[in-house]
Amino acid sequence: MCSMETAIFATWKSLQHDLKGFVNSRVKNKSIAEDIVQDVFIKVQSNARQLKDARKISSWIYQITRNMIADHFRNNARKALPIPMDWESDQQEFNDCVARCLKVLMSTLPEKYRRALELTDLENLSQLELSKKLNISYAGARSRVQRGRKMLRDKLNELFFIKTDSYGNIVVCEDKVPCCCSCK
């Protein structure tokens, strides 16, 4: 074994534990992390002769590791198979149901927060226009809208498990307690 290969092997032994932690922190699965580290070891051994500068061994090993992690995620992304779904009808049904429930829940908010949400979210007034209409400061109007939305979100989260897609469409809506709207 030449001196470069000896140096690579010694560096590998000193980095192996840290590499497992490094990989595990990214893939969040201990057995997959161990598999990736083994693949890194094989790649390091098979490409040891390509490295010319012994001072770069650690960074070279970490670069191989990062590439293997990226390969892992890339390969798993390709394995995901699309599930045929009737998105249009489900989304519309969920969106309509939640919209009806939101109106019911909005009526339970204290008057100043309910009014602020009705004007901004239902009547499309800007928060600046809201501040002028209610004769309050802009910061006060913004605060009312934010607090009202938080109260509404908390009530909604208390009653439902809701999951949205990346566009904000509701794809899962399950009752945690009996539904308060008439969409069933």
C-alpha positions in Angstrom: 0.0 0.0 0.0 1.5 3.4 -1.0 1.8 6.3 1.5 -1.2 8.1 0.0 -3.5 5.1 0.4 -2.2 4.7 4.0 -2.9 8.3 4.8 -6.4 8.0 3.3 -7.1 4.8 5.3 -5.9 6.5 8.5 -8.0 9.6 7.8 -11.0 7.4 7.1 -10.7 5.5 10.4 -10.5 8.9 12.3 -13.5 10.3 10.4 -15.8 7.3 10.2 -17.8 8.0 13.4 -18.2 11.7 12.5 -19.3 10.7 9.0 -22.1 8.5 10.3 -23.4 11.4 12.4 -23.0 13.8 9.4 -25.0 11.5 7.1 -27.6 10.6 9.7 -28.3 14.3 10.4 -29.3 14.7 6.8 -31.1 11.4 6.0 -32.7 11.0 9.4 -32.4 7.2 9.3 -29.6 5.3 11.0 -29.6 2.2 8.8 -29.7 4.3 5.6 -26.9 6.5 7.0 -24.7 3.4 7.7 -25.4 2.1 4.1 -24.4 5.5 2.7 -21.2 5.6 4.8 -20.3 2.0 3.6 -20.9 3.2 0.0 -18.6 6.2 0.7 -15.9 3.8 2.0 -16.1 1.8 -1.2 -15.9 4.9 -3.3 -13.0 6.3 -1.3 -11.1 3.0 -1.7 -11.7 2.7 -5.4 -10.7 6.3 -6.1 -7.8 6.6 -3.7 -5.2 6.9 -6.5 -6.9 9.9 -7.9 -6.1 12.1 -4.9 -2.8 13.8 -5.2 -2.7 16.2 -2.2 -2.7 14.5 1.2 -3.8 17.8 2.9 -7.1 17.5 1.1 -8.1 14.0 2.2 -10.7 15.0 4.8 -12.4 17.5 2.5 -12.3 15.0 -0.4 -14.0 12.3 1.8 -16.7 14.8 2.9 -17.3 15.9 -0.7 -17.8 12.2 -1.7 -20.1 11.9 1.3 -22.2 14.9 0.2 -22.4 13.6 -3.3 -23.6 10.2 -2.0 -26.3 11.8 0.1 -27.5 13.8 -2.9 -27.5 10.6 -5.0 -29.6 8.9 -2.3 -32.2 11.6 -2.3 -32.2 11.8 -6.1 -32.7 8.1 -6.5 -35.5 8.0 -3.9 -37.2 10.9 -5.7 -37.3 8.8 -8.8 -38.9 5.9 -7.0 -41.9 7.8 -5.9 -44.9 6.7 -8.0 -47.8 9.1 -8.6 -51.1 8.0 -7.1 -54.0 8.6 -9.4 -56.5 10.9 -7.6 -59.5 12.9 -8.6 -57.9 16.2 -7.3 -60.5 18.5 -8.7 -63.5 17.2 -6.8 -61.7 16.4 -3.6 -60.0 19.8 -3.3 -63.1 21.7 -4.1 -65.1 19.7 -1.6 -62.5 20.2 1.2 -62.0 23.8 0.3 -65.7 24.5 0.4 -66.2 22.6 3.6 -63.4 24.4 5.4 -64.6 27.8 4.0 -68.0 27.1 5.6 -66.5 26.1 8.8 -64.3 29.2 8.9 -67.4 31.4 8.5 -69.0 29.6 11.4 -65.8 29.9 13.5 -65.3 33.5 12.6 -68.7 34.4 14.1 -67.4 33.1 17.5 -64.5 35.6 17.5 -64.6 38.8 19.6 -66.3 41.6 17.7 -63.2 43.7 17.0 -61.2 40.7 15.5 -64.2 39.3 13.6 -64.9 42.7 12.1 -61.2 43.2 11.1 -61.2 39.8 9.4 -64.5 40.3 7.6 -63.3 43.6 6.2 -59.8 42.4 5.1 -60.4 38.8 4.2 -64.0 38.8 2.9 -64.4 42.3 1.6 -60.7 42.6 0.4 -59.9 45.8 2.2 -56.2 46.4 2.7 -55.0 46.8 6.3 -54.3 50.5 5.6 -57.9 50.9 4.4 -59.1 49.0 7.5 -57.2 51.4 9.8 -58.9 54.4 8.1 -62.3 52.8 8.2 -62.1 51.9 11.9 -60.2 55.1 12.8 -57.3 53.2 14.4 -53.6 53.2 13.7 -52.1 51.1 10.9 -50.2 49.0 13.5 -53.4 48.5 15.4 -55.3 47.3 12.3 -52.4 45.0 11.4 -52.4 43.6 14.9 -56.1 43.0 15.0 -56.0 41.1 11.7 -53.0 39.0 12.8 -54.5 38.2 16.2 -57.9 37.4 14.6 -56.2 35.1 12.1 -54.3 33.4 14.9 -57.5 32.9 17.0 -59.2 31.5 13.9 -56.3 29.2 13.1 -56.2 28.0 16.7 -59.9 27.2 16.7 -59.6 25.4 13.3 -56.6 23.4 14.6 -58.5 22.4 17.7 -61.4 21.0 15.6 -59.7 19.6 12.5 -56.6 18.0 11.1 -56.0 19.8 7.8 -53.2 19.2 5.3 -52.6 21.3 2.2 -50.6 20.8 -0.9 -47.9 23.2 -2.0 -50.5 25.5 -3.6 -52.6 25.8 -0.4 -55.4 23.5 -1.6 -56.7 21.3 1.2 -56.1 17.7 0.4 -56.9 16.2 3.9 -59.6 17.4 6.2 -60.5 15.2 9.2 -62.6 16.0 12.2 -61.0 15.9 15.6 -64.4 16.6 17.1 -67.8 16.6 15.5 -68.0 19.1 12.6 -69.6 22.5 13.3 -70.7 23.1 9.7 -73.3 21.6 7.5 -71.1 20.2 4.8 -71.4 16.6 5.7 
